[in-house]
Amino acid sequence: MTPHPITVVTGGGRGIGAAATPCSPDEYVRHAVTEAVVDAMPVGPVEESGPSGNRVDAVAAGAIEADTDVTVGDPDRPAEAAAAIPLRRAGRPEETAAAIAGSSPASAYTTGTVPGAGGDRLRTPEFRGTAEGQSPPHRRLPPVETTPLVLFVLVVIVVAVGTAIAVRSSILPSRRTARLRRRFGAEYEHAVRIHGDTETAERDLSARLSRRTELRLRAIPEDLRDGHVRAWIAVQQGFVDDPERSVRDARAVIAAIALDLGHSPGEDFERLLDTLSVDHPEEVAEVRRIRDDDTGGTEHLRGSLVAHRRLVDALLGGIDTVGRGSETQR
């Protein structure tokens, strides 16, 4: 079923090999070895000899009627193989020779080709070289096993995501802390002291920022501003007669100013201080520091009134300015 001796035609820098289907185990072993050599002919030499102008092709024959089937093999093999061939017969040696002749030097721009001569069983997408389905001379690479690769990629992605989450979890809190410290200054320390831990304090400070963004603050008209200045002067003048009442009135002036600025009405003074601390953290922290360090007596009340005055000054943009509709004094 194989052609007679390997036929190699050379001329004009062209090599053509012919080989049939590899033999079955224990049959035509020596002939199979020589066929394997021809099968491999177009593979390596194409790259090596191409730059020199030489071309190498091979003809892949199918089941061929040959003397070896009668002398050393199974005489019925060609007939048995014919059942799987669309032409329903084995090929003849002269037909293989014709295929070789078709690959003559006239085909000046072909190299590395393996045309088939096997009753049309040779060039299917899956098997490019034999009538019985064996691998062709140009063997297709085995399919890449994608499952380990996919698993590896998934593991890499999971590790990367986990790392990103861990980094985010460690970096974001420190960034938030730094941002809140810069924004609130001494009021940050006061919040930590009041709440007892950093996490709760930072939640409180973040909530203040959220409330502040919801407000639509506005500038106070000159007439209202002058009224607040006069009210504050009255508070200071009353300190000599009633220091405690002056401190209470100072809080009322601050609440009235905040209302005209656009803060929410009806807030208790502590919550109002929380909101005011977003824009005036140092002044609010000073008011709370003096209040918390209550030592009693007039001097303490005086210090508290001074701290409230600084907050009033910050809210009004200065209460010592002359020429805003009324004379201001301390």
PETA-V107824 format. One record per helix or strand of 2 or more residues. SS is the DSSP state (helix for helix, strand for strand). FROM is the first residue (numbers start at 1). TO is the last residue. If there is no record, write none. Layout:
BEGIN
SS:FROM:TO, SS:FROM:TO
END
This chain:
BEGIN
strand:9:11, strand:14:19, helix:29:50, strand:55:61, helix:67:71, helix:77:82, helix:93:102, strand:114:117, helix:146:184, helix:186:195, helix:198:214, helix:222:237, helix:243:261, helix:269:279, helix:281:292, helix:298:316
END
